[in-house]
Amino acid sequence: MLILTTVLTTGALTLTACGSRDEGGAKGGDSGGTTLTIGVDAPLSGENSTTGLGIQYGAQIAIDDANKKKTVDGVTFKLKALDDKAQPATGQQNATALVGDKSVVGAVGPLNSGVAQSMQQVFSSANMVQISPSNTDPSLTQGKDWQGGTKKRAYKTYFRTATTDALQGGFAADYAYNTLKKKKAFVVDDKQTYGAGLAKIFKEQFVKAGGKAVGTDHINTGDKDFASLVSRIKAAKADIVYYGGQYDESQLITKQLKEAGVKIPLFGGDGMFATTYIETAGKAAEGDLSTSVGVPVDTLPAAKTFVETYKAKGYKGDYGAYGGYSYDATTAIINAVKAVKEANGGKLPSGDELRSKVVDAVQKSNFDGITGKVAFDEFGDTTNKQLTVYQVEKGAWKAVKTGTYEG
């Protein structure tokens, strides 16, 4: 079931923060002078760094707010941000480093679903909470057989504040077919966990809606020359291209498409929703589309101060995609620490016990965040299922539709 409502147009946002480090470990069992660290893992350089920095600084603002408000009496929070460069192996190393730091009580991230797969077991073994503001691969929470109707949660320590591709892919397919009236889609992906999964779901739902997949292809991350792909798309006479992947490649694909005279829109997922996409593609991006989780952060009254703070700090990156969800993920960990402390007679449990109890408290989260209600279902998925379609208009992402998709 699809419920759509028109929203006010808005541009994309921007976000960033700096990482602090405290290797001293938390002082358990007292009510004052305790320092706890919240880790962040994301691509902070290289590919995807625009959105990765948004995650880092969303978390930083949440920590600063909690310290200022003294959300947890006697506890000061610090940020420890690690760069995974969008590489699974690096993400796994970072997870090990965070687990090894006794002051770390939980982690926010990563950006990429493929990186998350390499980290989940590490955090699970340490019984430490991990909340991603951006992972959308359904298998991360529901298991590899989720499409067959067999859903099984493998890691009780893993949560996310972003909704999944099971909804995002179908939401995009419905919009392409029923609103844009596109009938022939050429589907491309970057062979990565996120991109391939999203493209597969879009294709299935587009065909189910009545459209035709006139071609499929795969590219490699880091590719720059898409001449052969453009030729295949042109020969297929597609009226829309759907791309599963990040903005790094899609911004070049759309530019080369338009230069070859193929004047059709390129549609992608939240991995494409970044200001960098428009800056690199230039005029070629006009009319292109993307979906992203939730609703535009700068239209939400609860996020007004957050947006103002991000801009005032001059933080780098793009907060429009995941900054608000990173803020809420971080807040969920902070609120969990508070709940554990209060349930323990005003004292923090020590070491592994604290981490374990924080996991349980995060599962019970139920509060109003800056992006909406923050709560998790039995799989660790967010209960906030809102999505938005954005289109490039006059050099900026403009929200054109928002709603929920139930399939």
Secondary structure, 3 states (H helix, E strand, C coil): CEEEECCCCCCCCCCCCCCCCCCCCCCCCCCCCEEEEEEEEECCCCCCHHHHHHHHHHHHHHHHHHHHHCCCCCEEEEEEEEECCCCHHHHHHHHHHHHHCCCEEEEECCCCHHHHHHHHHHHHHCCCEEEECCCCCCHHHHCCCHHHCCCCCCCCCEEECCCCHHHHHHHHHHHHHHHCCCCEEEEEECCCHHHHHHHHHHHHHHHHHCCEEEEEEECCCCCCCCHHHHHHHHHHCCCEEEEECCHHHHHHHHHHHHHCCCCCCEEECHHHCCHHHHHHHHHHHCCCEEEEECCCHHHCHHHHHHHHHHHHHCCCCCHHHHHHHHHHHHHHHHHHHHHHHHHCCCCCCCHHHHHHHHHHHHHCCEEEECCEEEEECCCCCECCCEEEEEEEECCEEEEEEEEEECC
